[in-house]
Amino acid sequence: MKKEDSAPTLVARRAFLAKLGGAATCAGAAVGAATLGILPTASAKTEPAADGASFPTKDYDWTKHQWAFGVDATKCIGCLRCVEACKTENSVPQNAHQFRTWVERYVHIEDEKETRIDSQQDPVNIEASGSEKTFRFANRYKDAKVDKAFFVPKLCNHCTHPSCVQVCPTGATFKTEDGVVLVDETYCIGCRYCVQACPYGARFLNEEKGVADKCTWCYHRITKGLQPACVEVCPVGARVFGNLKDKQSPVSLFIRNNRVQVLKPDMGNAPNVFYVGIDKEVN
Amino acid sequence: MESIIHFAPYTGWVYPNETVFEWSILIAVYPYITGLVAGAFTVSSLYQVFGFERLKPVAHMALLTSLSFMIFVPTPLLLHLGHPERAFNATITPHLTSAMAMFGFFASFYVALLLVEGWFANRPYIVEQAQKRTDLLGKFYRLLTLGSYDVSERSLRYDKKWIFALAVIGIPGAHGLHGYVGFMYGSVKAREWWSSDLMAVIFLFSAIISGVSLLAVLYVATCKMRKIPVDLACLKGLAYTIWAFIMVALLLEGLEFANMVYKNREGMDMIMQYVTGPLLIPYFVLQFAVGAITPFLWLSYMIWRGTTGKALIVGVTVCACLVLFSVFMMRWNVVIGGQEISKTGKGLLSYHLPFWGKEGALMAIFLTTAPLGLLYVLTRLFPPWADAATHAPS
């Protein structure tokens, strides 16, 4: 050390080192606590929502909500308003291959063993719509002898035991306190392990952002007391959404008043999208 | 960002989002390279730990091969990521339930192990060069000595202890690393083609045969390049190793397929349609018949007849090349094949391999062969040859 180092300089240096030491201790403690499970790994996401500065809605308390979704397939008319609304509301890539929600059409034709299944992304349907930005089902079975036909809206199941969350190597995909599976776009590395792991084909890579993308149940809307865009626009009420902690919410009533089922129950994911009126080949 | 979306044609019913193949050929290259690392290390361990003296001529090269390929292991993954600059997120904040999260730690540990073991194995040569050379390379070797110029008998005995210990730790390290890669696929329950308890073990055995085969090819090639005779006992040792492990690999793959067919779970009809259709040639013909059964029978014949001389060299080299091809096909059939079968169990997709681009065939070929370039440089810096004319490693 040079002799001319003045006392104030030394004091400043010591203060800096003390701060550094303090910061290191805090960081060490945080890492230790996280390892021991004392602190949640993504503390910003698990703190009481109303206190979280980053949270979009100040007066929203996620501990008072447990969101769930109902689909009444007997009501769906396959108009695809929901698909288009979702794409617009959530800036989903405007192509016919990546969707946060989609609608499947099941058609039993007389004397045919296999059920015919298609969705809005089918080339025949895209040709009928004439665009990859607006969607419609082509009237391709008008001359066939149809025994039975129905539509099934699909979306992320926001599973209780989500495979995508399990496999995410960084924790960028996480489950919120109120039961929604989200992706932190600022943290996702775009490895796409979650896309592979989802049994329901609900995820894709958003090419523009380089991160995994999926339905959020319009989290930005539901935390403000609004309905998800797809539910909002459905003209027949085939999509139902609500809070399971509220016994009178539309989804609570939907589950209580119907015999509901979930997709691929053998996967053990415990989905939170409940279906009414689907047939055996729907998975 | 370069367009990575390739809409795949399909038959039957597939989920809309499945029409984009999310894991490309690079994800097939990744386990292939990792397998070569584990297999090459097996050869090194057979000599260092289990005392297979006949493998001495390749033991040292095996270590360098393992290191060269290991350094390239992360490259296909990094190229594939949507945000490669965030790759360390998985290491800084690993999500402990993820089968992928620990990869960075395992890989780093194993690279460190290879570097330390390589340093001990090459120390006498490094010291010799550091004392002899006065040029820039001399400085490099002097730096590598880490200040230790002691090559006394006592010191070398101490080094040998370390090499042995590191080789012992390296066996579970290398095989754990690759078994772990297999587990990453085997644990994905959403895909019937991957979801198997046997997947990790299958990956492991195919890794061993691929690494040993690579060593056999490299050994013959380097002998030809250096114009020295091939040590037939060593080559035979490698052939025996391939032969023994290929049997287990074949048995395991057969068992897995039989299990799948016998259980006949939902979606099996589509899998059968797939393996007897689009996968017939890549799976049954290329991977099994050409790449595994042919070399197995050929090696069996050579062992039975006591083939030697040029016939043995040609035979083992060709068999080794076939095995290398077969294992690549296995990786392809798992990674690409798994995605060609829809999660709906009611449809099939077909993957189109682009030639150009960061996820194209050319890049895959480059990433698979680039480690050989690094190996060439490393053999220049640390000659692994066990013949008296050059360097005689421990």
Interface residues (C-beta under 8 A of the other chain):
Chain A: T41 N95 A96 H97 Q98 F99 W102 I117 D118 S119 Q120 Q121 K154 S163 V165 Q166 V167 C168 P169 T170 G171 A172 Y187 C188 I189 G190 C191 R192 Y193 V195 Q196 A197 C198 P199 Y200 G201 A202 R203 F204 L205 E207 E208 K209 G210 V211 A212 M267 G268 E281 N283
Chain B: M1 S3 I4 I5 F7 W13 V14 Y15 P16 N17 E18 T19 V20 E22 W23 L77 H80 L81 G82 H83 P84 R86 A87 N89 A90 T93 P94 H95 T97 S98 A99 M100 A101 F103 M184 V188 K189 A190 R191 E266 Q339 K343 T344 G345 K346
